[in-house]
Amino acid sequence: MTRLTRKYEFVDQATADAAIALLPQDEEGNPTGEHLVTILGFILLVPATYDDEGHELTPPVYSDKYAVDIYWGSEALASWEPYIVWPLPMGVHTYGSSSSRNEYEATYCGLFPESEYCNPPLPPDPEELELP
């Protein structure tokens, strides 16, 4: 069985919570089934800076989208499709399954074949290197 890692962004936490609430849940409200939900929230884009005394010089900058990752045990639910995003593999969070990571990378490169991630520059020809 192929496990899928997919990444999603919502306009706010309430929208994400509503989508998560539609997933199968146990009596305590925890997702059940063959998937794992990881709530990332508003991802830090630029950390704050501080002076030598610890005073904040510039505040942190966070994404304006609320991020959720799901490790699907089978096909992802179609209702989640409008929220899918494809950060450069694999963004700020990943699950441990190598098959899931490999599937994400293959799908990413299928969707974005011109990406530098999918076409890393070749190392220079050793004959063209200038040696000291």
A tleap script that builds the chain and sets N, CA, C and O, in Angstrom:
source leaprc.protein.ff14SB
mol = sequence {
  NMET THR ARG LEU THR ARG LYS TYR GLU PHE
  VAL ASP GLN ALA THR ALA ASP ALA ALA ILE
  ALA LEU LEU PRO GLN ASP GLU GLU GLY ASN
  PRO THR GLY GLU HIE LEU VAL THR ILE LEU
  GLY PHE ILE LEU LEU VAL PRO ALA THR TYR
  ASP ASP GLU GLY HIE GLU LEU THR PRO PRO
  VAL TYR SER ASP LYS TYR ALA VAL ASP ILE
  TYR TRP GLY SER GLU ALA LEU ALA SER TRP
  GLU PRO TYR ILE VAL TRP PRO LEU PRO MET
  GLY VAL HIE THR TYR GLY SER SER SER SER
  ARG ASN GLU TYR GLU ALA THR TYR CYS GLY
  LEU PHE PRO GLU SER GLU TYR CYS ASN PRO
  PRO LEU PRO PRO ASP PRO GLU GLU LEU GLU
  LEU CPRO
}
set mol.1.N position { 0.844 -1.171 0.000 }
set mol.1.CA position { 0.000 0.000 0.000 }
set mol.1.C position { 0.895 1.241 0.000 }
set mol.1.O position { 1.851 1.331 0.770 }
set mol.2.N position { 0.575 2.180 -0.861 }
set mol.2.CA position { 1.316 3.428 -0.915 }
set mol.2.C position { 0.739 4.407 0.091 }
set mol.2.O position { -0.462 4.675 0.105 }
set mol.3.N position { 1.588 4.917 0.904 }
set mol.3.CA position { 1.172 5.957 1.839 }
set mol.3.C position { 1.523 7.298 1.222 }
set mol.3.O position { 2.570 7.456 0.595 }
set mol.4.N position { 0.640 8.253 1.406 }
set mol.4.CA position { 0.812 9.563 0.793 }
set mol.4.C position { 1.025 10.633 1.841 }
set mol.4.O position { 0.294 10.686 2.829 }
set mol.5.N position { 2.001 11.476 1.645 }
set mol.5.CA position { 2.157 12.674 2.445 }
set mol.5.C position { 1.646 13.823 1.599 }
set mol.5.O position { 2.100 14.015 0.471 }
set mol.6.N position { 0.714 14.584 2.129 }
set mol.6.CA position { 0.215 15.754 1.430 }
set mol.6.C position { 0.187 16.925 2.393 }
set mol.6.O position { 0.004 16.767 3.601 }
set mol.7.N position { 0.375 18.103 1.821 }
set mol.7.CA position { 0.468 19.330 2.596 }
set mol.7.C position { -0.665 20.259 2.190 }
set mol.7.O position { -0.996 20.384 1.011 }
set mol.8.N position { -1.250 20.904 3.182 }
set mol.8.CA position { -2.433 21.719 2.946 }
set mol.8.C position { -2.294 23.062 3.649 }
set mol.8.O position { -1.651 23.175 4.693 }
set mol.9.N position { -2.915 24.082 3.049 }
set mol.9.CA position { -2.971 25.399 3.673 }
set mol.9.C position { -4.410 25.892 3.671 }
set mol.9.O position { -5.144 25.741 2.694 }
set mol.10.N position { -4.785 26.481 4.788 }
set mol.10.CA position { -6.130 27.004 4.980 }
set mol.10.C position { -6.044 28.490 5.314 }
set mol.10.O position { -5.003 28.969 5.763 }
set mol.11.N position { -7.129 29.211 5.097 }
set mol.11.CA position { -7.119 30.645 5.376 }
set mol.11.C position { -7.007 30.932 6.867 }
set mol.11.O position { -6.516 31.988 7.266 }
set mol.12.N position { -7.463 29.990 7.689 }
set mol.12.CA position { -7.382 30.197 9.138 }
set mol.12.C position { -7.538 28.848 9.850 }
set mol.12.O position { -7.814 27.826 9.222 }
set mol.13.N position { -7.360 28.870 11.146 }
set mol.13.CA position { -7.455 27.647 11.943 }
set mol.13.C position { -8.864 27.073 11.933 }
set mol.13.O position { -9.032 25.853 11.914 }
set mol.14.N position { -9.872 27.926 11.945 }
set mol.14.CA position { -11.260 27.443 11.970 }
set mol.14.C position { -11.574 26.620 10.720 }
set mol.14.O position { -12.257 25.599 10.811 }
set mol.15.N position { -11.089 27.048 9.563 }
set mol.15.CA position { -11.330 26.305 8.328 }
set mol.15.C position { -10.604 24.967 8.372 }
set mol.15.O position { -11.148 23.947 7.947 }
set mol.16.N position { -9.382 24.971 8.883 }
set mol.16.CA position { -8.631 23.717 9.025 }
set mol.16.C position { -9.328 22.784 10.004 }
set mol.16.O position { -9.470 21.590 9.736 }
set mol.17.N position { -9.758 23.320 11.125 }
set mol.17.CA position { -10.448 22.497 12.129 }
set mol.17.C position { -11.721 21.881 11.558 }
set mol.17.O position { -12.044 20.733 11.864 }
set mol.18.N position { -12.446 22.635 10.731 }
set mol.18.CA position { -13.673 22.108 10.123 }
set mol.18.C position { -13.354 20.954 9.177 }
set mol.18.O position { -14.081 19.961 9.152 }
set mol.19.N position { -12.276 21.073 8.399 }
set mol.19.CA position { -11.879 19.988 7.486 }
set mol.19.C position { -11.430 18.766 8.282 }
set mol.19.O position { -11.781 17.636 7.940 }
set mol.20.N position { -10.662 18.988 9.334 }
set mol.20.CA position { -10.185 17.878 10.171 }
set mol.20.C position { -11.368 17.184 10.849 }
set mol.20.O position { -11.361 15.963 11.006 }
set mol.21.N position { -12.374 17.945 11.246 }
set mol.21.CA position { -13.541 17.377 11.923 }
set mol.21.C position { -14.319 16.416 11.023 }
set mol.21.O position { -15.059 15.566 11.519 }
set mol.22.N position { -14.157 16.543 9.713 }
set mol.22.CA position { -14.850 15.652 8.777 }
set mol.22.C position { -14.134 14.320 8.593 }
set mol.22.O position { -14.683 13.396 7.992 }
set mol.23.N position { -12.912 14.217 9.106 }
set mol.23.CA position { -12.182 12.954 9.039 }
set mol.23.C position { -12.770 11.985 10.064 }
set mol.23.O position { -13.338 12.423 11.065 }
set mol.24.N position { -12.645 10.680 9.833 }
set mol.24.CA position { -13.120 9.724 10.847 }
set mol.24.C position { -12.424 9.984 12.188 }
set mol.24.O position { -11.210 10.176 12.245 }
set mol.25.N position { -13.222 9.985 13.266 }
set mol.25.CA position { -12.688 10.298 14.595 }
set mol.25.C position { -13.169 9.292 15.633 }
set mol.25.O position { -14.210 8.653 15.484 }
set mol.26.N position { -12.365 9.177 16.696 }
set mol.26.CA position { -12.794 8.352 17.816 }
set mol.26.C position { -13.677 9.198 18.740 }
set mol.26.O position { -13.958 10.360 18.445 }
set mol.27.N position { -14.108 8.611 19.849 }
set mol.27.CA position { -15.016 9.307 20.756 }
set mol.27.C position { -14.392 10.527 21.419 }
set mol.27.O position { -15.109 11.367 21.962 }
set mol.28.N position { -13.057 10.637 21.380 }
set mol.28.CA position { -12.376 11.798 21.961 }
set mol.28.C position { -12.071 12.864 20.917 }
set mol.28.O position { -11.456 13.884 21.228 }
set mol.29.N position { -12.499 12.632 19.683 }
set mol.29.CA position { -12.283 13.616 18.624 }
set mol.29.C position { -10.946 13.506 17.925 }
set mol.29.O position { -10.569 14.390 17.156 }
set mol.30.N position { -10.214 12.410 18.191 }
set mol.30.CA position { -8.930 12.214 17.524 }
set mol.30.C position { -9.145 11.483 16.196 }
set mol.30.O position { -9.955 10.559 16.116 }
set mol.31.N position { -8.408 11.907 15.141 }
set mol.31.CA position { -8.556 11.210 13.859 }
set mol.31.C position { -8.235 9.725 13.999 }
set mol.31.O position { -7.312 9.339 14.716 }
set mol.32.N position { -9.007 8.910 13.308 }
set mol.32.CA position { -8.792 7.471 13.304 }
set mol.32.C position { -8.552 7.024 11.870 }
set mol.32.O position { -8.514 7.835 10.946 }
set mol.33.N position { -8.396 5.756 11.711 }
set mol.33.CA position { -8.164 5.238 10.366 }
set mol.33.C position { -6.681 5.180 10.070 }
set mol.33.O position { -5.844 5.145 10.973 }
set mol.34.N position { -6.385 5.172 8.813 }
set mol.34.CA position { -5.005 4.997 8.387 }
set mol.34.C position { -4.353 6.316 8.009 }
set mol.34.O position { -3.591 6.374 7.043 }
set mol.35.N position { -4.635 7.352 8.738 }
set mol.35.CA position { -3.990 8.623 8.445 }
set mol.35.C position { -3.559 9.308 9.739 }
set mol.35.O position { -4.087 9.045 10.819 }
set mol.36.N position { -2.587 10.187 9.585 }
set mol.36.CA position { -2.038 10.925 10.711 }
set mol.36.C position { -2.072 12.399 10.366 }
set mol.36.O position { -1.562 12.802 9.320 }
set mol.37.N position { -2.663 13.209 11.227 }
set mol.37.CA position { -2.771 14.645 11.012 }
set mol.37.C position { -1.712 15.348 11.855 }
set mol.37.O position { -1.592 15.100 13.055 }
set mol.38.N position { -0.945 16.228 11.213 }
set mol.38.CA position { 0.026 17.046 11.921 }
set mol.38.C position { -0.306 18.509 11.655 }
set mol.38.O position { -0.230 18.981 10.520 }
set mol.39.N position { -0.670 19.206 12.702 }
set mol.39.CA position { -1.018 20.619 12.575 }
set mol.39.C position { 0.257 21.444 12.748 }
set mol.39.O position { 0.907 21.398 13.793 }
set mol.40.N position { 0.598 22.193 11.712 }
set mol.40.CA position { 1.788 23.038 11.747 }
set mol.40.C position { 1.440 24.477 12.112 }
set mol.40.O position { 2.285 25.212 12.622 }
set mol.41.N position { 0.209 24.877 11.855 }
set mol.41.CA position { -0.223 26.241 12.163 }
set mol.41.C position { 0.365 27.240 11.190 }
set mol.41.O position { 0.613 26.924 10.027 }
set mol.42.N position { 0.585 28.446 11.676 }
set mol.42.CA position { 1.155 29.507 10.849 }
set mol.42.C position { 2.676 29.345 10.874 }
set mol.42.O position { 3.307 29.567 11.907 }
set mol.43.N position { 3.255 28.965 9.757 }
set mol.43.CA position { 4.676 28.626 9.679 }
set mol.43.C position { 5.542 29.882 9.750 }
set mol.43.O position { 5.265 30.886 9.093 }
set mol.44.N position { 6.581 29.803 10.552 }
set mol.44.CA position { 7.536 30.895 10.669 }
set mol.44.C position { 8.310 31.036 9.356 }
set mol.44.O position { 8.957 30.089 8.909 }
set mol.45.N position { 8.241 32.205 8.748 }
set mol.45.CA position { 8.955 32.471 7.500 }
set mol.45.C position { 10.275 33.188 7.737 }
set mol.45.O position { 11.289 32.879 7.111 }
set mol.46.N position { 10.242 34.160 8.661 }
set mol.46.CA position { 11.443 34.934 8.983 }
set mol.46.C position { 11.506 35.075 10.498 }
set mol.46.O position { 10.592 35.631 11.106 }
set mol.47.N position { 12.579 34.576 11.114 }
set mol.47.CA position { 12.654 34.696 12.575 }
set mol.47.C position { 12.864 36.149 13.013 }
set mol.47.O position { 13.356 36.983 12.253 }
set mol.48.N position { 12.483 36.417 14.240 }
set mol.48.CA position { 12.721 37.734 14.831 }
set mol.48.C position { 14.220 37.948 14.987 }
set mol.48.O position { 14.997 36.996 15.062 }
set mol.49.N position { 14.601 39.201 15.033 }
set mol.49.CA position { 16.003 39.524 15.337 }
set mol.49.C position { 16.034 40.295 16.657 }
set mol.49.O position { 15.086 40.993 17.015 }
set mol.50.N position { 17.155 40.148 17.367 }
set mol.50.CA position { 17.285 40.736 18.695 }
set mol.50.C position { 18.633 41.430 18.823 }
set mol.50.O position { 19.603 41.041 18.174 }
set mol.51.N position { 18.688 42.452 19.655 }
set mol.51.CA position { 19.975 43.092 19.916 }
set mol.51.C position { 20.721 42.290 20.981 }
set mol.51.O position { 20.227 41.268 21.457 }
set mol.52.N position { 21.901 42.756 21.346 }
set mol.52.CA position { 22.743 42.041 22.303 }
set mol.52.C position { 22.111 41.920 23.683 }
set mol.52.O position { 22.491 41.050 24.466 }
set mol.53.N position { 21.151 42.787 23.986 }
set mol.53.CA position { 20.490 42.758 25.280 }
set mol.53.C position { 19.187 41.969 25.252 }
set mol.53.O position { 18.474 41.910 26.254 }
set mol.54.N position { 18.871 41.359 24.103 }
set mol.54.CA position { 17.678 40.534 23.996 }
set mol.54.C position { 16.417 41.277 23.620 }
set mol.54.O position { 15.330 40.699 23.640 }
set mol.55.N position { 16.539 42.547 23.276 }
set mol.55.CA position { 15.362 43.309 22.846 }
set mol.55.C position { 15.079 43.015 21.374 }
set mol.55.O position { 15.985 42.968 20.541 }
set mol.56.N position { 13.822 42.824 21.089 }
set mol.56.CA position { 13.430 42.504 19.712 }
set mol.56.C position { 13.649 43.709 18.804 }
set mol.56.O position { 13.154 44.804 19.071 }
set mol.57.N position { 14.403 43.487 17.723 }
set mol.57.CA position { 14.636 44.538 16.731 }
set mol.57.C position { 13.607 44.458 15.613 }
set mol.57.O position { 13.040 45.469 15.199 }
set mol.58.N position { 13.378 43.255 15.135 }
set mol.58.CA position { 12.349 43.057 14.113 }
set mol.58.C position { 11.501 41.866 14.543 }
set mol.58.O position { 12.034 40.861 15.013 }
set mol.59.N position { 10.203 41.973 14.386 }
set mol.59.CA position { 9.324 40.872 14.805 }
set mol.59.C position { 9.412 39.702 13.822 }
set mol.59.O position { 9.837 39.875 12.679 }
set mol.60.N position { 9.010 38.515 14.272 }
set mol.60.CA position { 8.978 37.372 13.358 }
set mol.60.C position { 7.893 37.582 12.304 }
set mol.60.O position { 6.921 38.305 12.520 }
set mol.61.N position { 8.085 36.937 11.172 }
set mol.61.CA position { 7.088 36.979 10.104 }
set mol.61.C position { 6.578 35.557 9.908 }
set mol.61.O position { 7.353 34.626 9.691 }
set mol.62.N position { 5.264 35.412 9.988 }
set mol.62.CA position { 4.630 34.110 9.821 }
set mol.62.C position { 3.814 34.091 8.530 }
set mol.62.O position { 3.374 35.131 8.040 }
set mol.63.N position { 3.625 32.908 7.998 }
set mol.63.CA position { 2.757 32.725 6.840 }
set mol.63.C position { 1.354 33.200 7.198 }
set mol.63.O position { 0.948 33.145 8.359 }
set mol.64.N position { 0.620 33.666 6.194 }
set mol.64.CA position { -0.765 34.051 6.441 }
set mol.64.C position { -1.722 32.877 6.226 }
set mol.64.O position { -2.940 33.050 6.269 }
set mol.65.N position { -1.168 31.685 5.994 }
set mol.65.CA position { -1.960 30.469 5.817 }
set mol.65.C position { -1.706 29.514 6.987 }
set mol.65.O position { -0.616 29.490 7.559 }
set mol.66.N position { -2.719 28.740 7.326 }
set mol.66.CA position { -2.652 27.775 8.426 }
set mol.66.C position { -2.339 26.407 7.825 }
set mol.66.O position { -3.137 25.873 7.056 }
set mol.67.N position { -1.198 25.844 8.163 }
set mol.67.CA position { -0.693 24.631 7.517 }
set mol.67.C position { -1.037 23.363 8.290 }
set mol.67.O position { -0.973 23.317 9.518 }
set mol.68.N position { -1.406 22.330 7.523 }
set mol.68.CA position { -1.705 21.007 8.064 }
set mol.68.C position { -1.097 19.974 7.123 }
set mol.68.O position { -1.288 20.051 5.910 }
set mol.69.N position { -0.373 19.019 7.669 }
set mol.69.CA position { 0.143 17.902 6.885 }
set mol.69.C position { -0.657 16.654 7.239 }
set mol.69.O position { -1.053 16.461 8.389 }
set mol.70.N position { -0.888 15.812 6.240 }
set mol.70.CA position { -1.556 14.538 6.499 }
set mol.70.C position { -0.761 13.413 5.847 }
set mol.70.O position { -0.342 13.497 4.692 }
set mol.71.N position { -0.577 12.382 6.619 }
set mol.71.CA position { 0.042 11.142 6.155 }
set mol.71.C position { -1.120 10.190 5.924 }
set mol.71.O position { -1.602 9.535 6.848 }
set mol.72.N position { -1.562 10.126 4.665 }
set mol.72.CA position { -2.718 9.303 4.309 }
set mol.72.C position { -2.301 7.849 4.208 }
set mol.72.O position { -1.265 7.543 3.618 }
set mol.73.N position { -3.078 6.961 4.765 }
set mol.73.CA position { -2.819 5.531 4.661 }
set mol.73.C position { -3.265 4.969 3.332 }
set mol.73.O position { -2.883 3.860 2.958 }
set mol.74.N position { -4.061 5.722 2.626 }
set mol.74.CA position { -4.545 5.326 1.301 }
set mol.74.C position { -4.782 6.621 0.533 }
set mol.74.O position { -4.117 7.624 0.791 }
set mol.75.N position { -5.698 6.608 -0.380 }
set mol.75.CA position { -5.962 7.803 -1.176 }
set mol.75.C position { -6.380 8.980 -0.294 }
set mol.75.O position { -7.122 8.816 0.674 }
set mol.76.N position { -5.889 10.166 -0.648 }
set mol.76.CA position { -6.304 11.376 0.047 }
set mol.76.C position { -7.767 11.667 -0.283 }
set mol.76.O position { -8.239 11.366 -1.379 }
set mol.77.N position { -8.464 12.246 0.664 }
set mol.77.CA position { -9.869 12.585 0.429 }
set mol.77.C position { -9.981 13.719 -0.584 }
set mol.77.O position { -9.242 14.701 -0.508 }
set mol.78.N position { -10.893 13.585 -1.519 }
set mol.78.CA position { -11.101 14.601 -2.553 }
set mol.78.C position { -11.512 15.944 -1.944 }
set mol.78.O position { -11.218 16.996 -2.513 }
set mol.79.N position { -12.183 15.917 -0.803 }
set mol.79.CA position { -12.625 17.165 -0.174 }
set mol.79.C position { -11.453 18.033 0.291 }
set mol.79.O position { -11.629 19.223 0.551 }
set mol.80.N position { -10.274 17.450 0.396 }
set mol.80.CA position { -9.089 18.195 0.805 }
set mol.80.C position { -8.340 18.801 -0.381 }
set mol.80.O position { -7.461 19.641 -0.192 }
set mol.81.N position { -8.673 18.390 -1.581 }
set mol.81.CA position { -7.957 18.828 -2.782 }
set mol.81.C position { -7.853 20.355 -2.931 }
set mol.81.O position { -6.791 20.837 -3.325 }
set mol.82.N position { -8.902 21.137 -2.635 }
set mol.82.CA position { -8.776 22.590 -2.810 }
set mol.82.C position { -7.704 23.240 -1.921 }
set mol.82.O position { -7.286 24.369 -2.178 }
set mol.83.N position { -7.269 22.538 -0.896 }
set mol.83.CA position { -6.333 23.113 0.066 }
set mol.83.C position { -4.893 22.644 -0.130 }
set mol.83.O position { -4.000 23.078 0.598 }
set mol.84.N position { -4.657 21.766 -1.100 }
set mol.84.CA position { -3.334 21.182 -1.269 }
set mol.84.C position { -2.329 22.223 -1.746 }
set mol.84.O position { -2.651 23.090 -2.559 }
set mol.85.N position { -1.120 22.125 -1.232 }
set mol.85.CA position { 0.002 22.951 -1.668 }
set mol.85.C position { 1.196 22.030 -1.889 }
set mol.85.O position { 1.246 20.917 -1.366 }
set mol.86.N position { 2.140 22.506 -2.662 }
set mol.86.CA position { 3.308 21.690 -2.992 }
set mol.86.C position { 4.590 22.463 -2.677 }
set mol.86.O position { 5.255 22.955 -3.589 }
set mol.87.N position { 4.943 22.573 -1.385 }
set mol.87.CA position { 6.213 23.231 -1.089 }
set mol.87.C position { 7.367 22.381 -1.589 }
set mol.87.O position { 7.259 21.164 -1.738 }
set mol.88.N position { 8.461 23.056 -1.838 }
set mol.88.CA position { 9.656 22.348 -2.263 }
set mol.88.C position { 9.884 21.207 -1.287 }
set mol.88.O position { 9.922 21.420 -0.075 }
set mol.89.N position { 10.036 19.988 -1.812 }
set mol.89.CA position { 10.086 18.831 -0.900 }
set mol.89.C position { 11.051 19.060 0.237 }
set mol.89.O position { 12.188 19.498 0.057 }
set mol.90.N position { 10.555 18.750 1.405 }
set mol.90.CA position { 9.178 18.532 1.787 }
set mol.90.C position { 8.691 19.641 2.681 }
set mol.90.O position { 7.827 19.395 3.523 }
set mol.91.N position { 9.179 20.805 2.552 }
set mol.91.CA position { 8.745 21.886 3.417 }
set mol.91.C position { 9.395 21.796 4.787 }
set mol.91.O position { 10.492 21.256 4.926 }
set mol.92.N position { 8.719 22.324 5.796 }
set mol.92.CA position { 9.290 22.384 7.150 }
set mol.92.C position { 9.039 21.127 7.963 }
set mol.92.O position { 9.551 21.002 9.075 }
set mol.93.N position { 8.259 20.192 7.427 }
set mol.93.CA position { 7.900 18.991 8.185 }
set mol.93.C position { 7.853 17.806 7.246 }
set mol.93.O position { 7.454 17.940 6.089 }
set mol.94.N position { 8.256 16.651 7.736 }
set mol.94.CA position { 8.150 15.423 6.950 }
set mol.94.C position { 7.830 14.269 7.877 }
set mol.94.O position { 8.119 14.312 9.072 }
set mol.95.N position { 7.232 13.243 7.311 }
set mol.95.CA position { 7.004 12.008 8.047 }
set mol.95.C position { 8.160 11.062 7.765 }
set mol.95.O position { 8.884 11.250 6.788 }
set mol.96.N position { 8.342 10.062 8.594 }
set mol.96.CA position { 9.499 9.193 8.521 }
set mol.96.C position { 9.523 8.150 7.428 }
set mol.96.O position { 10.577 7.571 7.165 }
set mol.97.N position { 8.412 7.892 6.789 }
set mol.97.CA position { 8.354 6.825 5.795 }
set mol.97.C position { 9.098 7.210 4.517 }
set mol.97.O position { 8.768 8.207 3.875 }
set mol.98.N position { 10.106 6.411 4.154 }
set mol.98.CA position { 10.850 6.709 2.925 }
set mol.98.C position { 9.968 6.526 1.701 }
set mol.98.O position { 10.136 7.247 0.717 }
set mol.99.N position { 9.032 5.584 1.733 }
set mol.99.CA position { 8.150 5.402 0.578 }
set mol.99.C position { 7.234 6.617 0.410 }
set mol.99.O position { 6.943 7.020 -0.716 }
set mol.100.N position { 6.786 7.194 1.509 }
set mol.100.CA position { 5.950 8.393 1.443 }
set mol.100.C position { 6.750 9.576 0.913 }
set mol.100.O position { 6.256 10.326 0.071 }
set mol.101.N position { 7.974 9.751 1.393 }
set mol.101.CA position { 8.830 10.843 0.900 }
set mol.101.C position { 9.123 10.660 -0.582 }
set mol.101.O position { 9.064 11.619 -1.351 }
set mol.102.N position { 9.440 9.428 -0.987 }
set mol.102.CA position { 9.741 9.161 -2.393 }
set mol.102.C position { 8.525 9.434 -3.277 }
set mol.102.O position { 8.656 9.991 -4.367 }
set mol.103.N position { 7.343 9.038 -2.803 }
set mol.103.CA position { 6.123 9.282 -3.572 }
set mol.103.C position { 5.868 10.777 -3.707 }
set mol.103.O position { 5.494 11.242 -4.784 }
set mol.104.N position { 6.067 11.547 -2.619 }
set mol.104.CA position { 5.861 12.998 -2.661 }
set mol.104.C position { 6.817 13.627 -3.661 }
set mol.104.O position { 6.405 14.434 -4.495 }
set mol.105.N position { 8.091 13.262 -3.582 }
set mol.105.CA position { 9.088 13.830 -4.494 }
set mol.105.C position { 8.778 13.488 -5.948 }
set mol.105.O position { 8.902 14.346 -6.822 }
set mol.106.N position { 8.379 12.252 -6.217 }
set mol.106.CA position { 8.040 11.846 -7.584 }
set mol.106.C position { 6.822 12.623 -8.084 }
set mol.106.O position { 6.802 13.073 -9.230 }
set mol.107.N position { 5.813 12.780 -7.237 }
set mol.107.CA position { 4.621 13.538 -7.632 }
set mol.107.C position { 4.974 15.002 -7.841 }
set mol.107.O position { 4.520 15.620 -8.804 }
set mol.108.N position { 5.787 15.565 -6.936 }
set mol.108.CA position { 6.223 16.957 -7.059 }
set mol.108.C position { 6.938 17.172 -8.398 }
set mol.108.O position { 6.635 18.125 -9.116 }
set mol.109.N position { 7.873 16.300 -8.731 }
set mol.109.CA position { 8.627 16.453 -9.986 }
set mol.109.C position { 7.746 16.187 -11.200 }
set mol.109.O position { 8.013 16.717 -12.278 }
set mol.110.N position { 6.697 15.372 -11.047 }
set mol.110.CA position { 5.744 15.192 -12.129 }
set mol.110.C position { 4.928 16.453 -12.376 }
set mol.110.O position { 4.591 16.773 -13.516 }
set mol.111.N position { 4.611 17.168 -11.294 }
set mol.111.CA position { 3.842 18.404 -11.398 }
set mol.111.C position { 4.707 19.597 -11.789 }
set mol.111.O position { 4.249 20.504 -12.485 }
set mol.112.N position { 5.958 19.591 -11.339 }
set mol.112.CA position { 6.866 20.718 -11.568 }
set mol.112.C position { 8.175 20.224 -12.176 }
set mol.112.O position { 9.231 20.342 -11.555 }
set mol.113.N position { 8.111 19.670 -13.390 }
set mol.113.CA position { 9.308 19.051 -13.978 }
set mol.113.C position { 10.454 20.021 -14.242 }
set mol.113.O position { 11.604 19.594 -14.348 }
set mol.114.N position { 10.169 21.298 -14.349 }
set mol.114.CA position { 11.219 22.283 -14.611 }
set mol.114.C position { 11.868 22.819 -13.335 }
set mol.114.O position { 12.805 23.615 -13.398 }
set mol.115.N position { 11.372 22.386 -12.185 }
set mol.115.CA position { 11.903 22.851 -10.906 }
set mol.115.C position { 13.384 22.520 -10.791 }
set mol.115.O position { 13.826 21.455 -11.222 }
set mol.116.N position { 14.150 23.441 -10.206 }
set mol.116.CA position { 15.568 23.167 -9.984 }
set mol.116.C position { 15.753 21.972 -9.057 }
set mol.116.O position { 16.746 21.251 -9.158 }
set mol.117.N position { 14.784 21.761 -8.143 }
set mol.117.CA position { 14.850 20.586 -7.271 }
set mol.117.C position { 14.885 19.307 -8.102 }
set mol.117.O position { 15.617 18.369 -7.786 }
set mol.118.N position { 14.092 19.283 -9.160 }
set mol.118.CA position { 13.986 18.096 -10.011 }
set mol.118.C position { 15.083 18.044 -11.070 }
set mol.118.O position { 15.289 17.009 -11.704 }
set mol.119.N position { 15.780 19.150 -11.260 }
set mol.119.CA position { 16.852 19.253 -12.256 }
set mol.119.C position { 18.055 19.967 -11.645 }
set mol.119.O position { 18.417 21.060 -12.082 }
set mol.120.N position { 18.668 19.360 -10.649 }
set mol.120.CA position { 19.794 20.054 -10.006 }
set mol.120.C position { 20.901 20.292 -11.025 }
set mol.120.O position { 21.097 19.490 -11.938 }
set mol.121.N position { 21.630 21.412 -10.862 }
set mol.121.CA position { 22.723 21.674 -11.793 }
set mol.121.C position { 23.786 20.580 -11.682 }
set mol.121.O position { 24.075 20.066 -10.602 }
set mol.122.N position { 24.345 20.253 -12.818 }
set mol.122.CA position { 25.408 19.254 -12.838 }
set mol.122.C position { 26.689 19.862 -12.283 }
set mol.122.O position { 26.932 21.056 -12.459 }
set mol.123.N position { 27.501 19.066 -11.622 }
set mol.123.CA position { 28.783 19.612 -11.147 }
set mol.123.C position { 29.646 19.954 -12.355 }
set mol.123.O position { 29.486 19.360 -13.422 }
set mol.124.N position { 30.552 20.899 -12.195 }
set mol.124.CA position { 31.404 21.274 -13.329 }
set mol.124.C position { 32.294 20.101 -13.755 }
set mol.124.O position { 32.674 19.255 -12.945 }
set mol.125.N position { 32.601 20.081 -15.013 }
set mol.125.CA position { 33.501 19.075 -15.567 }
set mol.125.C position { 34.870 19.267 -14.913 }
set mol.125.O position { 35.382 20.386 -14.891 }
set mol.126.N position { 35.470 18.209 -14.383 }
set mol.126.CA position { 36.773 18.364 -13.710 }
set mol.126.C position { 37.822 19.031 -14.602 }
set mol.126.O position { 38.709 19.714 -14.089 }
set mol.127.N position { 37.746 18.853 -15.891 }
set mol.127.CA position { 38.713 19.471 -16.785 }
set mol.127.C position { 38.540 20.979 -16.859 }
set mol.127.O position { 39.471 21.689 -17.236 }
set mol.128.N position { 37.339 21.485 -16.497 }
set mol.128.CA position { 37.072 22.904 -16.573 }
set mol.128.C position { 37.384 23.620 -15.250 }
set mol.128.O position { 37.334 24.848 -15.191 }
set mol.129.N position { 37.698 22.883 -14.216 }
set mol.129.CA position { 38.016 23.494 -12.924 }
set mol.129.C position { 39.388 24.122 -12.956 }
set mol.129.O position { 40.340 23.557 -13.494 }
set mol.130.N position { 39.471 25.314 -12.364 }
set mol.130.CA position { 40.767 25.952 -12.230 }
set mol.130.C position { 41.381 25.490 -10.917 }
set mol.130.O position { 40.810 25.713 -9.849 }
set mol.131.N position { 42.501 24.869 -10.988 }
set mol.131.CA position { 43.179 24.381 -9.794 }
set mol.131.C position { 44.201 25.410 -9.339 }
set mol.131.O position { 44.796 26.102 -10.165 }
set mol.132.N position { 44.408 25.518 -8.033 }
set mol.132.CA position { 45.384 26.502 -7.525 }
set mol.132.C position { 46.803 26.150 -7.915 }
set mol.132.O position { 47.737 26.873 -7.567 }
savepdb mol mol.pdb
quit
